Amino acid sequence: MTPKAWSRVRNLCATGRGPEDLPQILSCEVNSLSLPGYLPELALLELTLARVRTAACASSLTIKQLTVNPSLHLLRLSWKNLTCLLTPYENGSVPAPELLEEYVIVWRHPRTGEALVRPAADEDLLVLKMVAEEVAPSQLAVVGKVNVHELDAAADRAVKRGLLLAPPSGIRRDLAEFPTDEHTEEDFLSSSVFTLQWHITQACDLHCRHCYDRSVVRSLELPQAVRVLDDLLEFCQSRKVRGQVSFTGGNPLLYPDFMEVYRAASERDFSLAVLGNPVPQESIENLIAIEPPVYYQGEP
């Protein structure tokens, strides 16, 4: 900005208008003062960052469900690469601003208190939409053609970045049995996921020499199996963790009502896996039509 242009802007700001008016002032004067076209949005970005620095630092201790960080601002800018002008660039060369739309997020990390700014990735926008609009992961998985596990993992990454706040997990190590210090990461102290490895049937169509259990056990009836899922859901909700079900056996697909149980588990937003035997392609396609498993592990 030339000295003349800077003097003009400074005089306008001095006429009873505060720093919050600077983006609008620059927008009105950008042509008359031959200012760079991106300058108003750069001022908006700096103003937002300044506001976030003074915002209260959010805490997850009082929330009851996954929540967007209240300090977070999502800006839709018409210029790209503006964040590079505000943060150090690793290789020393700063990309020039381009007249291309870009979403930018500005937030204060709940743990470190640091004010952060960066372009929003597609994953960021997806999990923010999911949480802000209270869309069930199973519903979003169908629309986005991904599985629930991928959405859960994306939400976990957003929590670690501080974009989302998650209630404290109720599954924690006993500190009396697991001494810690100030350098111990939270990931080693608690779990955000509880996994049920469910031997749903002993029925098997193979005769592996290494099999460790050939006992005959009566399988649960379908209503009983659904109650197991309901109990698991209640357990996970009470402890603020997500649920995973890994079906095994025997060969779980030989359980008479396996597809119904698999569907019921999917409807409860559990991420799913199968440890079974080789099956016809049609069986795998039926699973995928309900929900793609995180993995399908079959005996050779």
Secondary structure, DSSP 8 states (H G I E B T S, - for coil): --HHHHHHHHHHHHTT--GGGHHHHHHHHTTTTT--TTHHHHHHHHHHHHHHHTS----STT-SS-EE-TT-EEEEESSBSGGGGTS--TTS-----BSS-EEEEEEE-TTT--EEEEE--HHHHHHHHHHHTT--HHHHHHHHT--HHHHHHHHHHHHHHTSEE----S-B--TTTS---TT--GGGTB-SEEEEEEE-----S---TT-S---------HHHHHHHHHHHHHHHHHTT-EEEEEEESS-GGGSTTHHHHHHHHHHTT-EEEEEE----HHHHHHHHHH---S-EEE--
